[in-house]
Amino acid sequence: MATRKFFGTDGVRGRANVEPMTPETAMKLGMAAGRHFTQGDRRHTVVIGKDTRLSGYMLEPALTAGFVSMGMDVILVGPIPTPGVAMLTRSMRCDIGVMISASHNPYEDNGIKLFGPDGYKLSDDIEIEIERLMSDGMDGVRAPSERLGRVKRLDDAQGRYIEYAKSTFPRGLRLDGLKIVVDCANGAAYKVAPTVFWELFAEVISVGVTPDGFNINKSCGSLHPERLCALVKQHGANIGLALDGDADRVMFCDEHGRVVDGDQVLALIADHWQKTRQLEGGAVVATVMSNLGLERYLKTLNLPLVRTKVGDRYVVEHMRQSGCNLGGEQSGHIIMGQHATTGDGVIAALQVLAALVSAGRPASETLRLFEPVPQLLKNVRLTQGMSADAVLQREAVRQVIAASERRLDGRGRLLIRKSGTEPLIRVMAEGDDAGEVNAVVDHVVDAIKQAAA
């Protein structure tokens, strides 16, 4: 497969106003994507959403110009969760959906995620083709003057998503009596998420709902659950949930302020759906990062855990190929095939809250179905221009990795991978012996740092 220059594991991402996150490249991307998805003489449409980053004001008009120049009509929906863009792409019969967001990254970064007309993220092959079109140029294929696209704003986009999310909540259930702390990360869901839970009769304490262009994910949201945990205890809430910047992932904490990750959520939904005969495909799909404890728990339910590469798009691809309707990531991307085409933090939260109401037990019991094995992840940041592949191919590094794998054989796992969005090498190990896990990770990290020095 050809190497991708711009696209990573989740669209195009980088520091705002630095290549590839510049208005010039964004316009080229819009033109190339428009070229790929334009077929025939009919009018074509693209829907563009964004999170709350300051740089969204720069990238949104650049993308819009690119699509309009190719003869595509553009619908702007403003701040809305990524899964809301995927939903609108399908429900409004658009040819492309675009989300401007860098997810959990700080405000200095931004990204562009593309969805096809079916609401699914693009395949590697389509991304490679779009990159080829960006390189070849658009001379001779731009729309003639009389065929330029038009732009309009959709004022009720957030309302459409709110109603759709609520429609996934089980009929006959309400959230009466539940006190919920909701951390919206000052991101895309700062309006819609509290509204969804409040309209289902929960008592909602909202935080992270005052975006200013700079504070998205800053000491809040799913990557920083400390404030959420403190607020849950402070307010005596039944449960807390934290979204990330584009609300396609969610993390929880129980009434004691203890964090609950995506693996526990997968276990809960798998157990419930199997009992209610909603689970399809006979398996649960997750990534190589999911805890060994989840795999062992699913075995007690006679369900295999199928692992994919890191990235919710790869989880979704396998779900579609295998007919499974439940998958996700430890980081909180939960994909429920009958409800959404991508990870959806709000809808996943609704499934968890429904289970909590149905069980009539506290979150500390409902959301703790297995004991995770000790797991440690450390990142090694590379200097600019240094190749992660070159570092990992060094003989000294390969020898240390091989020795570490032999040490954990039968008792755990070692995983080394390149980040798809940052200049990092990630080293993860897990096993029943925490001391051994720590020693293995430190040994490998030291070897990588020496090779990269």
Secondary structure as the mmCIF struct_conf table of DSSP 4:
data_model
#
loop_
_struct_conf.conf_type_id
_struct_conf.id
_struct_conf.beg_label_comp_id
_struct_conf.beg_label_asym_id
_struct_conf.beg_label_seq_id
_struct_conf.end_label_comp_id
_struct_conf.end_label_asym_id
_struct_conf.end_label_seq_id
HELX_LH_PP_P HELX_LH_PP_P1 ALA A 2 ARG A 4
BEND BEND1 LYS A 5 PHE A 6
STRN STRN1 PHE A 7 GLY A 8
TURN_TY1_P TURN_TY1_P1 THR A 9 ASP A 10
STRN STRN2 GLY A 11 ARG A 15
TURN_TY1_P TURN_TY1_P2 ALA A 16 ASN A 17
BEND BEND2 VAL A 18 VAL A 18
TURN_TY1_P TURN_TY1_P3 GLU A 19 PRO A 20
BEND BEND3 MET A 21 THR A 22
HELX_RH_AL_P HELX_RH_AL_P1 PRO A 23 PHE A 37
BEND BEND4 GLY A 40 ARG A 42
STRN STRN3 HIS A 44 LYS A 50
BEND BEND5 THR A 52 THR A 52
TURN_TY1_P TURN_TY1_P4 LEU A 54 SER A 55
HELX_RH_AL_P HELX_RH_AL_P2 GLY A 56 SER A 69
TURN_TY1_P TURN_TY1_P5 MET A 70 GLY A 71
STRN STRN4 MET A 72 PRO A 79
HELX_RH_AL_P HELX_RH_AL_P3 THR A 82 SER A 91
TURN_TY1_P TURN_TY1_P6 MET A 92 ARG A 93
BEND BEND6 ASP A 95 ASP A 95
STRN STRN5 ILE A 96 ILE A 100
TURN_TY1_P TURN_TY1_P7 SER A 103 HIS A 104
BEND BEND7 ASN A 105 ASN A 105
TURN_TY1_P TURN_TY1_P8 TYR A 107 GLU A 108
STRN STRN6 ASP A 109 PHE A 115
TURN_TY1_P TURN_TY1_P9 PRO A 117 ASP A 118
BEND BEND8 GLY A 119 GLY A 119
HELX_LH_PP_P HELX_LH_PP_P2 TYR A 120 TYR A 120
STRN STRN7 LYS A 121 LYS A 121
HELX_LH_PP_P HELX_LH_PP_P3 LEU A 122 SER A 123
HELX_RH_AL_P HELX_RH_AL_P4 ASP A 124 ASP A 136
TURN_TY1_P TURN_TY1_P10 ASP A 139 VAL A 141
BEND BEND9 ARG A 142 ARG A 142
HELX_LH_PP_P HELX_LH_PP_P4 ALA A 143 PRO A 144
HELX_RH_3T_P HELX_RH_3T_P1 SER A 145 ARG A 147
STRN STRN8 VAL A 151 ARG A 153
TURN_TY1_P TURN_TY1_P11 ASP A 155 ASP A 156
HELX_RH_AL_P HELX_RH_AL_P5 ALA A 157 SER A 167
TURN_TY1_P TURN_TY1_P12 THR A 168 THR A 168
BEND BEND10 PHE A 169 PHE A 169
HELX_LH_PP_P HELX_LH_PP_P5 PRO A 170 PRO A 170
TURN_TY1_P TURN_TY1_P13 ARG A 171 GLY A 172
TURN_TY1_P TURN_TY1_P14 ASP A 176 GLY A 177
STRN STRN9 LYS A 179 ASP A 183
TURN_TY1_P TURN_TY1_P15 ALA A 185 ASN A 186
BEND BEND11 GLY A 187 GLY A 187
TURN_TY1_P TURN_TY1_P16 ALA A 188 LYS A 191
HELX_RH_AL_P HELX_RH_AL_P6 VAL A 192 GLU A 199
TURN_TY1_P TURN_TY1_P17 LEU A 200 PHE A 201
STRN STRN10 GLU A 203 VAL A 207
BEND BEND12 GLY A 208 GLY A 208
BEND BEND13 GLY A 213 PHE A 214
TURN_TY1_P TURN_TY1_P18 ILE A 216 SER A 219
BEND BEND14 GLY A 221 GLY A 221
TURN_TY1_P TURN_TY1_P19 SER A 222 LEU A 223
TURN_TY1_P TURN_TY1_P20 PRO A 225 PRO A 225
HELX_RH_AL_P HELX_RH_AL_P7 GLU A 226 HIS A 235
TURN_TY1_P TURN_TY1_P21 GLY A 236 GLY A 236
BEND BEND15 ASN A 238 ASN A 238
STRN STRN11 ILE A 239 LEU A 243
TURN_TY1_P TURN_TY1_P22 GLY A 245 ASP A 246
BEND BEND16 ALA A 247 ASP A 248
STRN STRN12 VAL A 250 CYS A 253
TURN_TY1_P TURN_TY1_P23 GLU A 255 HIS A 256
BEND BEND17 GLY A 257 GLY A 257
STRN STRN13 VAL A 259 VAL A 260
HELX_RH_AL_P HELX_RH_AL_P8 GLY A 262 LYS A 275
TURN_TY1_P TURN_TY1_P24 THR A 276 ARG A 277
TURN_TY1_P TURN_TY1_P25 GLY A 281 GLY A 282
BEND BEND18 ALA A 283 ALA A 283
STRN STRN14 VAL A 284 THR A 287
TURN_TY1_P TURN_TY1_P26 VAL A 288 MET A 289
BEND BEND19 SER A 290 SER A 290
HELX_RH_AL_P HELX_RH_AL_P9 LEU A 292 THR A 300
TURN_TY1_P TURN_TY1_P27 LEU A 301 ASN A 302
HELX_LH_PP_P HELX_LH_PP_P6 PRO A 304 PRO A 304
STRN STRN15 LEU A 305 THR A 308
BEND BEND20 VAL A 310 GLY A 311
HELX_RH_AL_P HELX_RH_AL_P10 ASP A 312 SER A 322
TURN_TY1_P TURN_TY1_P28 GLY A 323 GLY A 323
STRN STRN16 LEU A 326 GLY A 328
TURN_TY1_P TURN_TY1_P29 GLN A 330 SER A 331
BEND BEND21 GLY A 332 GLY A 332
STRN STRN17 ILE A 334 MET A 336
TURN_TY1_P TURN_TY1_P30 GLY A 337 HIS A 339
BEND BEND22 THR A 341 THR A 342
HELX_RH_AL_P HELX_RH_AL_P11 GLY A 345 ALA A 359
TURN_TY1_P TURN_TY1_P31 GLY A 360 GLY A 360
BEND BEND23 ARG A 361 ARG A 361
HELX_RH_AL_P HELX_RH_AL_P12 ALA A 363 THR A 366
TURN_TY1_P TURN_TY1_P32 LEU A 367 LEU A 367
BEND BEND24 PHE A 370 PHE A 370
HELX_LH_PP_P HELX_LH_PP_P7 PRO A 372 PRO A 374
STRN STRN18 GLN A 375 ARG A 381
HELX_LH_PP_P HELX_LH_PP_P8 LEU A 382 THR A 383
TURN_TY1_P TURN_TY1_P33 GLN A 384 GLY A 385
HELX_RH_AL_P HELX_RH_AL_P13 ALA A 388 LEU A 392
TURN_TY1_P TURN_TY1_P34 GLN A 393 GLN A 393
BEND BEND25 ARG A 394 ARG A 394
HELX_RH_AL_P HELX_RH_AL_P14 GLU A 395 LEU A 408
TURN_TY1_P TURN_TY1_P35 ASP A 409 ARG A 411
STRN STRN19 GLY A 412 LYS A 418
BEND BEND26 GLY A 420 PRO A 423
STRN STRN20 LEU A 424 GLY A 431
BEND BEND27 ASP A 432 ASP A 432
HELX_RH_AL_P HELX_RH_AL_P15 ALA A 434 ALA A 452
#
